[in-house]
Amino acid sequence: MKTIAALQAFVTANPPVGGPTAAELKAIEAEMPLILAEVELLDAQIPLLDRPATVLDERRLRRARRKVLAARRDLLNRTASQSGGAA
């Protein structure tokens, strides 16, 4: 039987130093509207795990889904225009 401790040196041999780069932070900033929209969708879905949806819950869920789709569309349009071509 192999132990996990024997493999631990390979996993932790080169820990990341200095945090995210400027390019990574810029990518995260560009994706932030989509991330926030997905969090809002999760916030709408979580209460519905243990109870049936009311009319207001369904509206909130539809609104959150539309927001996610719009954020994805905007992000794809922004990245396509920055790369200089159509996807």
N, C-alpha and C positions, 0 to 999 in steps of 0.2 A: 504494500500500500504506500503510495506517495503522499508526502505531507505537503501542505500548501506553503509552509515556512521555507522549504527548499527553493520555491519559485519566487519568493517575496523579493529577493535581491534584484531580479530582473524587472519586476514591476516598479519598484521604487528607486532604481539606480539613478535615473535622471529626472528629478522633480522639476516642474516648470519654474523658471526664474523670472521675476519682474512683472508678472501679470500679462494681460492682453496687450497686443500691439495696437498702435494707432489705427491700422487698417482694420483690425478686428473690432475695435470700438466703433469705428465708422460704420461697419456692416451691421453691428447690433443696433446702432442708432437708426439706420435706414429701415430695419425690420421692426422697430419698436411699435408702430401703429398696428401691425399685424399681430404682434405678441400680445398687446393689450386687448385687441379684439378677440383673440382666442381665449384669453383669461376671462373676458366677459361672457363668452359662450360657455365656458366651463362653469362659471358662477350661475348661469341659467340652468345648466343640465344637472348639477349636483343635487339640488333640492328635489328633483324629479326622480331620483333613484329609489326613494322609499314612499312616494305618494303619487297619486294620479295628478295629471296636469289640469289646472284650471284654465279658463279662457285667458286670464292675464298671464299665466305661465306660458301658454302657447304663443302669445304675442311677444313676450320677452324673448323666447327662444327664436322665433322667426326674425326678430329685429337683430339679435346677436348673430345669427347665421348670415344675414344680409351684410352686416358690418364686417364679418370675416371675409366674405367674398369680395366686398368692395376694397378692403385692405390688401387682399392678395392681388386683385386686379391692378391697383395703384402701384404696388411694389413691382409687379412684373412690367408694367408700362414704364416705370422709372428705370429699371435695370435695362430694358430693351433700348430705351432712348439713350442711355449712357454708353451702351456698348456700340451704338451706331447702326443697329440693324433690327430687322423684325425677327421674332422668334419662330 
